[in-house]
Amino acid sequence: MTFLRRAILVLVLICLGCSAQSVPPETASKVERHIRAYYNLPADVQVKLGALKASEFANFDAIQVTLNNKERKQEVDFLLSKDGKQLIRITKLDLTKDPYEELMKKIDTAGRPSRGNKSAKVVAVNYDDFECPYCSRMHQTLFPEILNEYGDRVLFVYKDYPLAEIHPWAIHAAVNANCLVTQNNDAYWDYADYLHANRKEVDAAQGGDGRARLLDKLAMDEGQKHGLDTPKLEGCIKAQKEDAVRASMKEADGLGVAATPTLFINGQKVDGAVPLEDLRAALDRALKDAGVPVPPPPTPSSGPTRSKPTGE
């Protein structure tokens, strides 16, 4: 029995050695060079090749390549020909799952501000930045225009994706807005509506401290207007805890968000402040897929008039 166990163990080790082999150094160098050139990778991105493994394609081995720049890591699957002359990027699509549903499962909407029908079959999640002029344009298209047309059959949810590198007060504003929504949904929306319509007012405040004081005052004013717990709100604003905002940003990164605004309508991605008709088309498609009647198009006489954002 001991001899048989040892024989089986040796056989397993041999098989493992056959199914997972290192890429020869010369081939590995070529693979990295081609990947860097094709994807135009910055110099600080590290390219690490995994072990070769058996694939389901004749004359090709499977290899996973990891791209890492310390802040973000991405794993990409390739096929490498056994003669080391061809590299193929592979994308396998699992037709047994709905890709839009799978994406929406990755979005956490718990506790987030919403407008529209809370029991709607169509959910539109917008990753927003209070300092972004294009977000202001999207915001004032959604509210009131799109909300008036689709609010009875769509739920609109906001999440945070402040571009801190170019928008220095965006995170502070997002934290304040989150302090408001923990107590009152409407207080959040009044704050968001004001900031998106009056972005230049905050920009005009003197220095970072001046902008922070103005953002805090605006948030406290909303708290008083809605009868919130003032000490609790003030403590939250002073603490400026960014955990929730950072978590939303990390979630968005995982979904492929790279700019704002980015909207997901039942999983269908809409990049940027798209024209009104494109937004309607995306919503109509999601409603049809969900088996919900599409609202009639607004007539020139009865349709809402779009107002120009004052924050641009």
N, C-alpha and C positions, 0 to 999 in steps of 0.2 A: 504494500500500500504506500509506504514511504517513497519508494522508487517511482511509483505511478504519479504521485503528487508532484514530485520534483520534475518529472518529464512534462507534466501538464504546465507547470510554472515556466519552464524553459520555453515551451511552445508559445505560451501567451506573450512572453517577453520578445520572442522573435517576431511574432505578428505585430506587436506594438512598434517594433523597430521598422517593420515594413510599411506600416500605415502612417507613421509620423517621422519624416526625415527633414533634415535641414536643407535649405537651398544652398547650392554650391556658391562660394564667395563671389566668383566672377559673374554668375547669373544674378545673384542678389544685388550686386552693384548696378547692373544694367536695369533691373526691375525698379530700383529706387530712383535712378536717373530719369527713366521714362515717366514714372508717376509724378515726380517733381515737375518735369517739363509739361506734361499733359494738363495737370491740375494747377499749374503755376503757383506752387506752394512757396510761402515765405521761408526764408532761411531758418527761422526759429522753430519750424515744424519738424519734429522728429518722425522718421519713417521706420517702423519696425516690422520686419517680416516674420510671420509665424511659421510653424513647421508645415511641410508638405503633407497632404493627406489624400487618400484615395477619393476620387470623385465619381459621379455617375456618368461622366462623359469620357468616351474612349480617347486615349492618348493625351489626356489632361489630368493634372493633379489640382486639388483645391488648396488655396493658400489665403490666409486672412492677413491683411495689412492694417496696422494700427497707425493712425496719424495723431500726433500729440504735440500741443504747444504749451503744455502745463496748465492752461486755463480750460481747454476743451479737448476731449478725446473722441475720435471717431474710428470705428472698425469697419473696414471695407473688404468684401469678399471678391476674390479673383480666381481665374483658372490659368494655370501655367502649363504650357505644353511640355511634354516629357523631354523634348529635345532642347528646351530652354529658348525657343525662338519666338514664341507668341504668348502674349498676356491678354486675357479677356476679362472685362468687368462683368460680373453676373448679378442679375437681380431676379430673385425668385418671388413670384406672386402667389400667395395662398388663396386660391379661388373659393375656398370653403368659408372664408371670413369676409365681412364687409369692411373695406379699408377705412371708410368714413366713421363707422361705428367704433372701430378699433382706435382711431385717433381721438375721438371724443371721450373714450374711457380714460385717456391720459390727462384730461383737463379737469381739474378740481374746481367746481363752482360753489362749493359749500361756503356760506357766509358772504358771498360776493353780491354787490349791488345789482339789481335787475329792474327792468321795465318791461311791460307787456304782459302776456298771458303766462302765468306761472305753471299752468298745466299743458302748455303747448307742446306739440310733437316736434317742433322745429326750434332749435336753440342757436342763437347767434352770439358767439363769444368774441369780444373785441379786446385785443391787447393794446393798451392806451398809454400815452405819454402826455402829461398836462402841458409840457413846454413845446410840444411839436406842432408847428403850424398846419401840417397835413392832417394831424389828428383833430385839430379844431375844425377843419373842413369836413372830415368824416363825421365828427360829433354833431355838427349842425345840419348835416344831411340826415343822419339817423333820427335826431330829435330837433324839431317835431315831425319832419316830413315823413320819413319812413315809418316812424312809430304810429302816426295817424293812419297810415294805410295798412300796416301789418300787425299792429299792436294786439289785435284780438286773436291772432293765430301764431305769433312768434314771441319767444322770450329773448330779450336782449340782456346780456351779462357783460360786465366790464372786469378786466384783469389788468395788472400792472406790467408794463415793460418800458420803464424810463431809460432813455439812452443817456446815461450819466456822463459819458465821455464828451458829449457835445451840448448837453442840457443840464447845467449845474444845479438848478433848483427843482428838477423834475422828481427826484426821489423824495425830497422834503414834502413836496405837494402830495405825492402818493401816500406817504405815511400819514399826513394830516387827514386825507380823505378816508383812509382806512380807520382812523380813530373815530371819525364820524359814523361810518357805516356799522361799526360794532354796536352803536346805540340806535341809529335811525337810518333807514334806507333813503328817505326823501332828503335828509340833510346831506348825504353824500351827493345826490344828484344836483341839488342846488349849488353846492360847492363846485362840482365838475362843470355844470353849465356856465357858471360865472367865470371860472378860470379859462375855459375854452373860448369864451367870448371876449375876454379881457386880458389875454396873455401879455400884451404890451404894457399894461399897467404894472405887472410884476417885474417885467424886464426893466422898466424905468426906475424902479426903486434903487437907492444908492447902495451898491456893494452887496455881497452875499448876506451879511447880517440884516441889511435893510429889506431884502427880498424875503428872508426867513421870517422877519417880524410881520411883514404884510401878509404872508401866507398864514401865519398863526392867527393873526387878527381876523382874517376872513373866515377861518375855520371856527374860531370862538364865536363870531357873530352868528354863524349858522347854528351853532349849538344853542345859543340863547333864543334864536328865532323858533327853534323846534323844541324848546324846553328840555334839553338834555341835561344829564348830570354834569354840572360845570366842573367840579373838582376832578372828577374822573376823566373828563375830556381834556382838561388842562394838563393833568399828569401824563396822559398818553401823548399829547403833543410835545411836552417838554422832554419826555424820554426819547423820542425819535428812534424807536426800535424799527430797524429795517428788515427784520427776519421775514415777515410775510411778503414784503415787496421783493426781496431777493429770491424767495422760493418761487414766486410767480415768474420772475425773470429766468430762473433755471428751468422751470417747466416749459416756458416759451422756447428757450434754446433747444430743448429736446424735441420740440415740434417743428423745428426748422425756421422759427421766426428770426429775422435778421433786421427788420426795420418796422417802423410804426407809421400808420396803423396797420395791423394785420387782423383780419376777421376770419373766424371759422364758423361757417353756417352748416350745422349738422356734419361737421368734419370737412366740408369743402372750403379750401383756403382762398381768401380774397386779399391780395396784397395791395396796400396803398389806398389813397383816397380816390377810388375809382369813380367814373361818372355815374350819375344817378340811375341811368338806364341799365348799366352793368350790374349795379347793386340789386335792382329790382329783378333782373334776370336770374341772378344767383339765388335770391330768396324764392322766386317762383319755382325754380327747379327743385329746391329742397322741399317745398310744400307739395309738389306733385309726387316726388319720391315717397313722401310720408303719407300720401293719400288725403291731403288736406286741400280744399278748394283754394284756388288763387284769387286774390281780391281783384275786383274790376279795376281797370286802369283809370286814374283820375282824369276828369274832364277839365279843360282849361278854365271853365267857369267855377267848378266846385273844388278843384285840386288845390292843395296848400301851396303857398308861395314860398319859395326858398329864400331865406335871408342870408346875406353875406356875412361871414364871421368878422367881428370887429377886431379880433386878435391878430389879424394878418397885416 
